[in-house]
Amino acid sequence: MQTLIICIDRDNDLGEKAKLGTPIVGREANVEAAVALGITDPEDSDTNTIFGGIRILDELRAKGVDAEIVSFAGDKNVGVISDQKIAEQLDTFLKLHEVQRAVFVSDGAEDETLVPIVQSRIKIDSVQRIVVMQSENLESTYYILKHAFSDPKISQTFFVPLGLAFLIYAIFLLAQYPEGAIVGILAAVGVYMLYRGFGLDDTVALQKERLMDAFQEQRMVFITYTAAVLTGIVATAYGALRVWGLYSEEGVWYHGTLTLISVFINASIWWYAGAFLLAGLGKIFDLRMDGKPIQKNISISLFVVSTGLLFWGASTYLLAAASLSGRFTGDVDLALQYFVYSVIVAVLIALAGIKLSLSSPDLEDEKKGRGKGKKKLA
């Protein structure tokens, strides 16, 4: 095959709306897919993408070029998951067919972010963007609002924060504490914006898919990850209750923000450490059952214990200095000694983890691979 026409549906409208699996190979199959998607949702731009690819295919074949068309679809969770699915489909297709070059067809900039992924596997001669002409009636306010409410991308970005704000305000009104509504709304919207800004939605979606795979495969990691999440929730609630107890008595102005943060850390740090250890335990168990090396995961668990010791020692010393630690009240020097001991023990545990990680067979295989590569270059 001389030229491959690649049509991209990154958010999997073909699967979600037309209930079609991908890849879709061949002119007739793509015509049927475009018609099915067009009937299901006449306003979907992916229909025009496929028809645009068919037009390019006909033009190339008319010139005597050996060409074929294929449509790939990703996932409704646009991002890492959808891109991985398209990359896997493309790899499988290229293993079964010999292709010299490709023409990339999309409906906009979002799909064109996949150009580097496709280009790393096959030479791209051209990138074609299919733009749909709209009439003035379609640009009305009603049309924009209607699609804003129905499009999950727009609704998640703009309407979720508004919904959170209204919900929190209603809860505080029912609790007869409207003064706290502003704090609650700002905190919730701030957390959501950080969540979206750092791209954690892709990470959470990927972890969710992995957990579902672990559940279906009946692996221990599903149980331990679930236990870890519940332990993390308990840790947060317990630490927040301890902070609220001090805050409600004297207020933040009396103890200071740093002291309240130290109370939260000191009360919850070992709960959080336990949550991470539970998650690691399930992974270690599954790797052991599969006969794979577990040294690296044990090393990570040791680092978790080491980090927990550091945070516990530092928070304990700060609470002793504020006379809020029952064990060290009035004896700041003893609390400082505990902090120094915790640092020393944490360093020793971390060194043990590093030594264990260096002895991992995976690392040895990687070193051997690098050594072979250097010999070939020489």
ChimeraX attribute file (.defattr): number of C-alpha atoms within 10 A of each C-alpha:
attribute: neighborCount
match mode: 1-to-1
recipient: residues
	/A:1	12
	/A:2	12
	/A:3	22
	/A:4	22
	/A:5	27
	/A:6	24
	/A:7	28
	/A:8	26
	/A:9	28
	/A:10	27
	/A:11	20
	/A:12	24
	/A:13	21
	/A:14	28
	/A:15	17
	/A:16	13
	/A:17	15
	/A:18	18
	/A:19	14
	/A:20	16
	/A:21	14
	/A:22	17
	/A:23	19
	/A:24	20
	/A:25	16
	/A:26	16
	/A:27	19
	/A:28	12
	/A:29	14
	/A:30	22
	/A:31	16
	/A:32	12
	/A:33	22
	/A:34	22
	/A:35	18
	/A:36	18
	/A:37	25
	/A:38	19
	/A:39	14
	/A:40	14
	/A:41	15
	/A:42	13
	/A:43	12
	/A:44	17
	/A:45	19
	/A:46	26
	/A:47	24
	/A:48	21
	/A:49	26
	/A:50	29
	/A:51	19
	/A:52	20
	/A:53	29
	/A:54	23
	/A:55	12
	/A:56	19
	/A:57	22
	/A:58	16
	/A:59	13
	/A:60	16
	/A:61	13
	/A:62	10
	/A:63	8
	/A:64	9
	/A:65	14
	/A:66	13
	/A:67	21
	/A:68	23
	/A:69	24
	/A:70	22
	/A:71	26
	/A:72	22
	/A:73	25
	/A:74	27
	/A:75	21
	/A:76	17
	/A:77	18
	/A:78	18
	/A:79	20
	/A:80	15
	/A:81	19
	/A:82	20
	/A:83	21
	/A:84	14
	/A:85	16
	/A:86	25
	/A:87	19
	/A:88	12
	/A:89	17
	/A:90	20
	/A:91	14
	/A:92	12
	/A:93	15
	/A:94	12
	/A:95	9
	/A:96	8
	/A:97	9
	/A:98	12
	/A:99	17
	/A:100	12
	/A:101	18
	/A:102	22
	/A:103	20
	/A:104	22
	/A:105	25
	/A:106	27
	/A:107	23
	/A:108	15
	/A:109	9
	/A:110	13
	/A:111	19
	/A:112	19
	/A:113	13
	/A:114	17
	/A:115	15
	/A:116	11
	/A:117	15
	/A:118	19
	/A:119	14
	/A:120	9
	/A:121	13
	/A:122	17
	/A:123	14
	/A:124	20
	/A:125	11
	/A:126	12
	/A:127	15
	/A:128	17
	/A:129	17
	/A:130	18
	/A:131	13
	/A:132	11
	/A:133	6
	/A:134	8
	/A:135	8
	/A:136	7
	/A:137	9
	/A:138	10
	/A:139	10
	/A:140	10
	/A:141	9
	/A:142	11
	/A:143	11
	/A:144	11
	/A:145	11
	/A:146	10
	/A:147	12
	/A:148	16
	/A:149	14
	/A:150	10
	/A:151	11
	/A:152	13
	/A:153	13
	/A:154	13
	/A:155	15
	/A:156	14
	/A:157	13
	/A:158	12
	/A:159	14
	/A:160	14
	/A:161	20
	/A:162	14
	/A:163	12
	/A:164	17
	/A:165	19
	/A:166	13
	/A:167	14
	/A:168	20
	/A:169	21
	/A:170	14
	/A:171	14
	/A:172	17
	/A:173	14
	/A:174	10
	/A:175	10
	/A:176	10
	/A:177	11
	/A:178	15
	/A:179	11
	/A:180	14
	/A:181	19
	/A:182	14
	/A:183	12
	/A:184	17
	/A:185	20
	/A:186	15
	/A:187	13
	/A:188	15
	/A:189	17
	/A:190	13
	/A:191	13
	/A:192	16
	/A:193	14
	/A:194	11
	/A:195	14
	/A:196	14
	/A:197	10
	/A:198	10
	/A:199	12
	/A:200	13
	/A:201	16
	/A:202	18
	/A:203	14
	/A:204	12
	/A:205	16
	/A:206	17
	/A:207	12
	/A:208	12
	/A:209	13
	/A:210	14
	/A:211	18
	/A:212	13
	/A:213	13
	/A:214	15
	/A:215	14
	/A:216	10
	/A:217	10
	/A:218	11
	/A:219	17
	/A:220	18
	/A:221	23
	/A:222	21
	/A:223	16
	/A:224	20
	/A:225	21
	/A:226	15
	/A:227	17
	/A:228	22
	/A:229	16
	/A:230	13
	/A:231	19
	/A:232	20
	/A:233	15
	/A:234	16
	/A:235	23
	/A:236	18
	/A:237	14
	/A:238	16
	/A:239	23
	/A:240	18
	/A:241	14
	/A:242	16
	/A:243	20
	/A:244	16
	/A:245	12
	/A:246	17
	/A:247	17
	/A:248	9
	/A:249	9
	/A:250	10
	/A:251	14
	/A:252	16
	/A:253	8
	/A:254	11
	/A:255	14
	/A:256	12
	/A:257	13
	/A:258	13
	/A:259	20
	/A:260	21
	/A:261	17
	/A:262	21
	/A:263	23
	/A:264	22
	/A:265	24
	/A:266	24
	/A:267	22
	/A:268	23
	/A:269	22
	/A:270	18
	/A:271	22
	/A:272	22
	/A:273	22
	/A:274	21
	/A:275	25
	/A:276	22
	/A:277	22
	/A:278	22
	/A:279	21
	/A:280	20
	/A:281	19
	/A:282	18
	/A:283	21
	/A:284	22
	/A:285	15
	/A:286	15
	/A:287	15
	/A:288	12
	/A:289	11
	/A:290	9
	/A:291	9
	/A:292	12
	/A:293	14
	/A:294	19
	/A:295	20
	/A:296	21
	/A:297	20
	/A:298	19
	/A:299	21
	/A:300	19
	/A:301	23
	/A:302	22
	/A:303	21
	/A:304	23
	/A:305	19
	/A:306	24
	/A:307	20
	/A:308	22
	/A:309	24
	/A:310	21
	/A:311	18
	/A:312	22
	/A:313	22
	/A:314	21
	/A:315	25
	/A:316	26
	/A:317	26
	/A:318	22
	/A:319	23
	/A:320	22
	/A:321	19
	/A:322	15
	/A:323	15
	/A:324	18
	/A:325	20
	/A:326	9
	/A:327	12
	/A:328	19
	/A:329	15
	/A:330	15
	/A:331	14
	/A:332	19
	/A:333	13
	/A:334	15
	/A:335	24
	/A:336	19
	/A:337	13
	/A:338	18
	/A:339	22
	/A:340	16
	/A:341	15
	/A:342	21
	/A:343	20
	/A:344	15
	/A:345	16
	/A:346	22
	/A:347	17
	/A:348	14
	/A:349	20
	/A:350	21
	/A:351	16
	/A:352	15
	/A:353	23
	/A:354	17
	/A:355	14
	/A:356	18
	/A:357	19
	/A:358	15
	/A:359	13
	/A:360	16
	/A:361	15
	/A:362	16
	/A:363	13
	/A:364	12
	/A:365	11
	/A:366	11
	/A:367	12
	/A:368	12
	/A:369	11
	/A:370	12
	/A:371	12
	/A:372	12
	/A:373	11
	/A:374	10
	/A:375	8
	/A:376	8
	/A:377	7
	/A:378	6
